[in-house]
Amino acid sequence: MNISFSPPDIAEQEINEVAATLRSGWITTGPRTKEFEHQIATFCHTEKAACLNSATACMELALRLMGVGEGDEVIVPAYTYTATASVVCHVGAKVVMVDCAPNSFEMDYTKVAEAITERTKVIIPVDLAGIVCDYDTIFNIVESKRAQFRPGNNIQKAFGRIIVLADAAHAFGANRNGKQCGEIADFTSFSFHAVKNLTTAEGGALTWRNIDGVDNEWIYQQLMLASLHGQSKDALSKTQLGAWEYDIVWPAYKCNMTDIMAAIGLIQFERYPAILARRQAIIERYNKALENCNVQLLNHFSDSHSSSGHLYMVRLLEKNVTERNDIIIKMAEKGIATNVHYKPLPMMTAYKNLGFDMVVYPHAFNQYCNEITLPLHTCLKDEEVEYIIANFLQLIK
């Protein structure tokens, strides 16, 4: 067999909708993007959603909307993909990394509290593998530090505390304690990259909770301005008779979603309940097969939460980096692509150059050194799942 790690699940419906978009004459940001935004907001129980060309753009524009910049600090996990931290660098703020809690992929919340200073403006938690993290604890921390918060502008004053921006790149469709991912954090960034559960090839969306004294339409318009060069009218608005004239409000960026991308997303949305159900079925099969093995698994489903089932991460207890890597090679020899999520940021050259040292993050290293991620996607057939299980069990004994 030849089993890919995470191919996109694209059916004829998506292909037909893209073809219809191409024939429509409207291929950049237009009616399909606006409809996709509406469906995301409805799904996440928020008033608005803004679609951009990546989750990275969503996080960066959220930071810029909040006025985060030079002299400010933003707390992020050491155990994440670079996008979580790189956006902080993009806006000129200081990255403050926090180690994992022992035997957990989530940040150590005691250390989060200790890392907060008068310069801290934002915390960016990560909903790793599609599991919504403990926002109750995070919000308790930011409330307890309210007196320390020093707002730098009106939107920060409206919050009156540290702002929580969720990196939910993995977690579209997840929920916790009766709330949908997208309505839990102050701002939530989703990814629709090709490897994600719901894809638009590239793309992302930002949702946000209502903020007292701040108009949601104003927030949306600021994000649209920032994503389209600061231009006061988008191309769709300029198609109205005589409406050619526009202004450049500020020299902004170019990171809008196109209708071609949204066309894929709209059909993926129709199929999403079945996609989530299939991912859950595969996770349950993996869990059953590994229940008596010397491994640590993530808890994707319980009475209080439901994961989007984005990644199936396995910690091979009592194995080291060399042994883990050997298993990856042997799985590849059997035609099974696996992966590692993630190599912690302090191990990467860019963050070493910023002064981060892996020695300071021992729990993140312990999570990484024996982690292996099995294929989990809706293109997997039952017999392929069984083939993965049989070969993996043979190698981890």
Order of alpha helices (4+ residues) and beta strands (2+ residues): alpha-alpha-beta-alpha-beta-alpha-beta-alpha-beta-alpha-alpha-beta-beta-beta-beta-beta-alpha-alpha-alpha-beta-beta-beta-alpha-alpha-alpha-beta-alpha
